[in-house]
Amino acid sequence: MNPIAEQLNQDIEKGSPCILEMLSTIGKNLYFPKGILSQSAEAREKAYKLNATIGIATEKGRTMFLPSVMNAIHGIQPEAALTYAPSFGIPALRKLWQESLYQKNPSLQGKAISLPVVTNGITHAISVFADVWIEPGDVVILPDMMWGNYSLILDVRKGARLKTYPLFSEAGGFNIEAFEETVKAEAALRNKLVVMLNFPNNPTGYTITESEGDRIVEILTRAAQNGAQVLAVMDDAYFGLFYEDDTLKESLFARLCGKHPRLLAIKLDGATKESFVWGLRVGFITFGATIEGDSRPVYEALEKKTAGAVRGSISNASHLSETIVLMSMQDQNNPSEKQEKFEILKRRANCVKSVLQDPKYQDAWQAYPFNSGYFLCIRLKTVNAESLRLHLLNQYGVGLISIGSENLRVAFSCLEEADIPLLFDTVLQGVKDLMNDNLNG
């Protein structure tokens, strides 16, 4: 093992032996290299005459650039757009994002968390998390209604087993009983529990209520108290898009931080949806734990291991993207701009709820509960989901996503309010078409 990795492991073990045990083999071996990076950093400070360490091109003391490139970028200098960002991310962005976590999550007040490490979007954050924490054969607990890319990242790439539970109870709402039974059953079989929580949920657009959130915290804390090592991972990709009063308006990360020494909370989030910058690919990984003594050495070690995983995969996220997000967050108009877009999406969600109350749809499908995010799902009662998807696409030019044999996902985030009734009427017509075909066939 590299001596730097050994030292990082010692720093983690001193503050939390449980966290060290939860790391994957790769995670234990990860470190942030010195070498060229540290030598370049030293040169930036001391090489006042000539600096021949940086792997970029310069011209007349400035970053070299093509005018045709910079002509497309207004208000940002080449040094903040074209050069490499640190593998940890731009320091000012990391600090500002951390400050925003405290502002958006009241339960974090008084709790110490790590500085976020920047990733190339939240998908990359999940992949980096998996590198650092998932060992082949580990079980990851997820709801049955989940984002399909989890399987590719956690199962195919990392060799984890996905254990699912029904997301919704028969009465509607989060299935607390099924979640608790799954956690208890897996805790009886293994020492390490990995639980992935995604609210607002993709694909259903459901966010838990305050009381459901409290029960999830209780269940995971009790598992840790009973001896399990719990990795609670929050995929907060759609954070903030909460449209109803009774939804939990903060991340479970905030409520799980500091609950027990054997419980590590990990927050995966980003500017992707929060700032409506999907293609800029700026995500973050943040850690929250119960640490004996000074938490900084442990968090710094985890940040270095995480940055080492970034360094060893993509080197760093885009400097230009990070700068744009930073400048936007620093803009005094940012809060009002985000609120304006939030209200648009909320009106669309409310419009969907109003339209779906029409009894003409009740024989064709049932909508799953939704109250947030971009999506809702409907469970078809009479026809196959994939057959209907293809029929709607080919006959009516309407695109939806089929999930399994019964479910269709509707992204109301990309529908104008005026188009929402037309969409569901067209889906209903498609159902009638297929039923008639089945009768005639």
C-alpha positions in Angstrom: 0.0 0.0 0.0 1.2 3.5 -0.8 2.6 5.3 2.3 0.2 8.2 1.6 -2.8 5.9 1.6 -1.5 4.3 4.8 -1.3 7.7 6.5 -4.8 8.6 5.4 -6.2 5.3 6.8 -4.5 6.0 10.1 -6.1 9.5 10.2 -9.5 8.0 9.6 -9.0 5.1 12.0 -8.0 7.5 14.8 -11.3 9.4 14.5 -13.6 6.6 13.4 -12.5 2.9 13.0 -15.9 2.1 11.7 -15.5 4.4 8.7 -12.2 2.8 7.9 -13.8 -0.6 7.9 -16.6 0.5 5.6 -14.1 1.6 2.8 -13.8 -0.8 -0.1 -10.4 -2.3 -0.9 -10.0 0.4 -3.5 -11.0 3.0 -1.0 -8.5 1.8 1.5 -5.8 2.0 -1.2 -6.8 5.4 -2.6 -4.8 8.5 -1.9 -4.3 11.9 -3.5 -0.9 11.7 -5.2 1.9 14.2 -4.6 4.4 13.8 -7.5 3.7 16.1 -10.4 0.8 17.8 -8.7 2.6 18.7 -5.5 5.7 19.8 -7.4 3.6 22.0 -9.7 1.9 23.5 -6.6 5.3 24.3 -5.1 6.4 25.8 -8.4 3.4 28.1 -8.5 4.4 29.5 -5.2 8.2 29.7 -5.6 9.1 29.6 -9.3 9.0 33.4 -9.8 11.4 33.3 -12.8 10.5 30.4 -14.9 7.8 27.6 -14.4 8.1 24.6 -16.6 5.9 22.3 -14.6 2.4 22.8 -15.8 0.9 20.6 -18.6 -0.7 23.5 -20.4 0.5 26.0 -23.0 1.1 29.6 -22.2 1.8 32.7 -24.3 3.2 36.1 -23.1 2.5 35.1 -19.5 -1.1 34.1 -20.0 -3.0 30.9 -20.8 -2.8 30.2 -24.5 -6.1 30.2 -26.3 -7.9 30.3 -29.6 -9.9 33.5 -30.2 -12.6 31.4 -31.8 -13.0 29.6 -28.4 -12.9 32.6 -26.2 -15.3 34.5 -28.5 -17.9 32.0 -27.3 -17.2 32.7 -23.7 -18.2 36.2 -22.4 -17.0 37.6 -19.0 -14.6 34.7 -18.1 -10.9 34.9 -18.5 -8.9 32.0 -20.1 -7.3 31.1 -16.8 -10.7 30.5 -15.3 -12.1 28.6 -18.3 -9.5 26.7 -20.1 -7.0 25.5 -17.5 -7.2 22.4 -15.3 -9.3 22.7 -12.2 -8.1 20.9 -9.0 -9.2 17.3 -8.7 -11.0 18.4 -5.5 -12.7 21.2 -7.4 -12.3 25.0 -7.3 -11.8 25.9 -3.6 -14.2 28.8 -3.7 -17.0 26.7 -5.2 -16.5 23.9 -2.7 -16.7 26.4 0.2 -19.8 28.2 -1.2 -21.6 24.8 -1.9 -20.9 23.8 1.7 -22.3 27.0 3.0 -25.4 26.5 0.8 -25.9 23.0 2.4 -26.2 24.7 5.8 -28.6 27.2 4.4 -30.8 24.6 2.7 -30.8 22.1 5.5 -31.6 23.5 9.0 -30.9 20.3 10.8 -27.2 20.6 9.8 -26.7 23.6 12.1 -24.0 22.9 14.6 -22.8 19.8 12.8 -19.4 19.4 11.2 -19.4 18.0 7.6 -16.7 17.7 5.0 -15.9 20.1 2.2 -17.7 18.9 -0.9 -15.5 17.3 -3.6 -16.5 18.3 -7.1 -17.4 15.5 -9.6 -18.4 15.5 -13.3 -22.1 15.5 -12.5 -24.1 13.4 -10.1 -23.8 10.2 -12.2 -20.0 10.5 -11.8 -20.5 11.2 -8.1 -22.3 7.9 -7.7 -19.6 6.1 -9.6 -16.9 7.7 -7.5 -18.8 6.8 -4.3 -19.0 3.2 -5.6 -15.2 3.1 -6.2 -14.4 4.3 -2.7 -17.0 2.4 -0.7 -18.5 -0.6 -2.6 -16.8 -4.0 -2.5 -17.9 -6.7 -5.0 -20.6 -8.7 -3.3 -21.8 -5.8 -1.1 -25.6 -5.4 -1.0 -27.2 -2.1 -1.8 -30.7 -1.5 -0.5 -32.9 0.4 -3.0 -36.6 0.8 -3.8 -38.1 -1.2 -6.6 -38.9 2.1 -8.4 -35.4 3.4 -9.0 -33.2 5.1 -11.6 -32.0 2.5 -14.1 -28.4 3.7 -14.1 -28.0 2.4 -10.5 -27.8 -1.1 -11.9 -25.1 -0.2 -14.4 -23.0 1.6 -11.9 -23.4 -0.5 -8.8 -24.2 -4.0 -10.2 -22.4 -4.2 -13.5 -19.4 -2.0 -12.8 -18.8 -2.7 -9.1 -20.3 -6.2 -8.6 -22.8 -5.2 -5.9 -26.1 -7.0 -5.4 -29.2 -4.8 -5.4 -31.8 -5.6 -2.8 -35.1 -3.9 -3.5 -38.3 -3.2 -1.5 -41.6 -1.8 -2.7 -41.4 2.0 -2.7 -45.1 2.5 -2.0 -47.4 1.0 0.5 -50.9 -0.1 -0.4 -52.3 2.9 1.4 -50.0 5.2 -0.6 -46.9 6.9 0.6 -43.4 5.5 1.4 -43.5 1.9 2.4 -41.9 2.2 5.8 -42.7 -1.4 6.8 -41.1 -2.9 3.8 -38.0 -0.7 4.2 -37.6 -1.6 7.8 -38.0 -5.3 7.1 -35.4 -5.2 4.4 -32.9 -3.3 6.6 -33.4 -5.7 9.5 -33.1 -8.8 7.2 -29.9 -7.6 5.6 -28.4 -6.5 8.9 -28.9 -10.0 10.2 -26.9 -11.4 7.3 -24.0 -8.9 7.1 -22.1 -6.3 9.0 -22.2 -3.6 6.4 -25.4 -2.0 5.1 -25.4 0.3 2.1 -28.8 2.2 1.7 -29.4 4.4 -1.3 -32.1 7.0 -0.8 -33.3 9.2 -3.7 -35.8 12.0 -3.0 -37.4 13.5 -5.1 -37.5 10.0 -6.5 -36.6 9.2 -10.1 -38.8 7.9 -11.8 -41.9 8.6 -9.6 -41.4 12.1 -8.4 -42.2 11.2 -4.8 -40.6 12.8 -1.8 -41.1 11.5 1.7 -43.1 13.4 4.4 -41.6 14.7 7.6 -42.9 11.7 9.6 -41.6 9.2 7.0 -38.2 10.9 7.1 -38.2 10.6 10.9 -39.0 6.9 10.7 -36.2 6.3 8.1 -33.7 8.0 10.4 -34.9 5.9 13.4 -34.6 2.7 11.4 -31.1 3.4 10.2 -29.9 4.7 13.6 -31.3 1.6 15.3 -29.5 -0.7 12.8 -26.2 1.1 13.7 -27.0 0.9 17.4 -27.5 -2.9 17.0 -24.1 -3.3 15.5 -24.4 -2.8 11.7 -22.1 -0.4 9.9 -24.5 1.8 7.9 -23.6 3.7 4.8 -26.6 6.0 4.2 -26.3 7.5 0.7 -28.5 10.4 -0.4 -28.9 10.9 -4.1 -30.3 14.4 -4.0 -30.2 15.1 -7.7 -33.6 16.9 -7.7 -33.2 18.6 -4.3 -35.3 21.7 -3.7 -38.1 20.8 -6.2 -40.7 20.1 -3.5 -44.2 21.2 -4.4 -46.4 20.3 -1.4 -46.5 21.5 2.2 -46.1 18.1 3.8 -43.0 17.0 2.0 -39.6 16.9 3.8 -37.9 20.1 2.6 -34.3 19.1 3.6 -32.1 16.2 2.8 -32.1 13.2 5.1 -28.3 13.7 5.1 -28.8 16.6 7.5 -30.8 14.4 9.9 -28.5 11.4 9.7 -25.3 13.3 10.3 -24.0 12.7 13.8 -26.6 10.1 14.7 -24.2 7.2 15.5 -20.4 6.4 15.1 -21.3 3.4 12.9 -23.5 5.5 10.6 -21.8 7.5 7.8 -24.1 9.8 5.7 -23.0 10.7 2.2 -24.7 13.4 0.1 -24.5 13.2 -3.7 -25.9 16.4 -5.3 -25.1 19.1 -7.8 -26.0 22.1 -9.8 -27.4 19.9 -12.5 -31.1 20.4 -11.6 -30.8 22.8 -8.8 -29.4 25.5 -11.1 -30.8 24.0 -14.4 -27.4 23.4 -15.9 -27.7 19.7 -16.9 -24.9 19.7 -19.5 -22.3 21.6 -17.3 -21.9 18.4 -15.3 -21.1 19.8 -11.8 -21.8 17.5 -8.9 -20.6 17.1 -5.3 -19.8 14.5 -2.7 -20.1 15.5 0.9 -19.6 13.4 4.1 -21.3 13.6 7.5 -20.3 11.4 10.5 -19.9 11.0 14.2 -16.2 11.4 14.8 -14.2 11.2 18.0 -12.2 14.4 18.6 -11.3 16.8 15.8 -13.3 15.9 12.7 -11.1 17.7 10.2 -8.3 15.1 9.8 -10.9 12.4 9.1 -12.9 14.6 6.6 -9.7 15.7 4.9 -8.6 12.1 4.5 -12.0 11.2 3.0 -11.8 14.2 0.7 -8.3 13.2 -0.5 -9.4 9.6 -1.2 -12.4 10.9 -3.1 -10.3 13.4 -5.0 -7.8 10.5 -5.7 -10.7 8.6 -7.3 -11.5 11.6 -9.4 -7.9 12.1 -10.3 -7.6 8.4 -11.3 -10.6 8.5 -13.6 -11.2 11.8 -15.2 -8.4 13.9 -13.6 -10.8 16.8 -12.8 -14.2 18.2 -13.7 -14.5 21.1 -16.2 -12.9 24.4 -14.9 -15.3 26.4 -17.2 -18.4 24.6 -15.8 -17.3 25.1 -12.2 -16.6 28.8 -12.8 -20.0 29.3 -14.4 -21.7 27.6 -11.5 -19.7 29.6 -9.0 -20.4 32.9 -10.7 -24.1 32.1 -10.9 -24.2 31.3 -7.2 -22.5 34.5 -6.4 -24.9 36.6 -8.4 -27.4 38.5 -6.3 -30.2 37.5 -8.7 -29.6 33.8 -8.3 -32.3 33.1 -5.6 -35.0 35.0 -7.5 -34.1 33.3 -10.8 -34.3 29.9 -9.2 -37.6 30.7 -7.6 -39.1 31.7 -10.9 -38.2 28.4 -12.5 -39.4 26.5 -9.4 -42.8 28.2 -9.7 -43.1 27.1 -13.4 -42.4 23.5 -12.5 -44.8 23.6 -9.5 -47.6 24.9 -11.7 -47.0 22.1 -14.2 -47.1 19.5 -11.4 -50.3 21.0 -10.1 -51.7 21.0 -13.6 -50.9 17.3 -13.9 -52.7 16.5 -10.6 -55.7 18.4 -11.7 -55.9 16.7 -15.1 -55.5 13.2 -13.6 -58.5 13.7 -11.4 -60.7 13.3 -14.4 -62.6 10.0 -14.0 -62.2 9.2 -17.7 -58.7 7.9 -17.0 -59.5 5.6 -14.0 -60.1 2.5 -16.0 -56.9 2.9 -18.0 -54.3 3.7 -15.3 -53.5 4.7 -11.8 -51.0 7.4 -11.0 -48.4 6.6 -8.3 -48.0 9.3 -5.6 -45.9 12.3 -6.7 -45.2 15.6 -5.1 -41.8 16.8 -6.4 -39.1 16.7 -9.0 -39.5 16.2 -12.7 -41.6 13.0 -13.1 -44.6 11.0 -12.3 -45.4 7.4 -13.1 -48.7 5.7 -14.1 -49.5 2.1 -13.7 -51.3 0.8 -16.7 -54.3 -1.5 -16.0 -55.1 -3.1 -19.4 -52.2 -2.9 -21.8 -48.4 -3.5 -21.9 -46.3 -0.4 -21.2 -43.7 -1.0 -23.9 -46.4 -1.8 -26.5 -48.2 1.4 -25.6 -44.9 3.4 -25.7 -44.1 2.3 -29.2 -47.7 2.8 -30.4 -47.8 6.4 -29.0 -44.4 7.1 -30.6 -45.2 5.7 -34.0 -48.8 6.7 -34.3 -49.0 10.0 -32.4 -45.4 11.3 -32.2 -45.6 11.2 -28.4 -42.5 10.1 -26.4 -42.7 8.5 -22.9 -40.5 6.0 -21.0 -41.7 2.5 -20.2 -40.6 0.8 -17.0 -41.3 -2.8 -16.8 -44.5 -4.2 -18.3 -46.9 -1.9 -16.4 -45.4 1.5 -15.9 -44.9 4.7 -17.9 -42.8 7.6 -16.8 -44.0 11.1 -17.8 -41.5 14.0 -17.5 -43.8 16.9 -16.9 -40.7 19.1 -16.5 -40.5 19.4 -20.3 -44.2 19.9 -21.0 -45.8 23.3 -21.2 -49.0 23.5 -19.1 -51.2 23.8 -22.2 -49.8 20.5 -23.5 -50.5 18.5 -20.4 -54.2 17.7 -21.1 -53.4 16.8 -24.7 -50.6 14.4 -23.5 -52.9 12.4 -21.2 -55.7 12.4 -23.7 -53.4 11.0 -26.3 -52.1 8.3 -23.9 -55.8 7.3 -23.2 -56.5 7.1 -26.9 -53.4 4.9 -27.3 -54.7 2.6 -24.6 -58.1 2.4 -26.4 -56.3 1.7 -29.7 -54.4 -1.3 -28.3 -57.5 -2.7 -26.5 -59.4 -2.5 -29.8 -56.6 -4.2 -31.6 -56.6 -7.0 -29.0 -60.3 -7.5 -29.3 -60.2 -7.6 -33.1 -57.1 -9.7 -33.1 
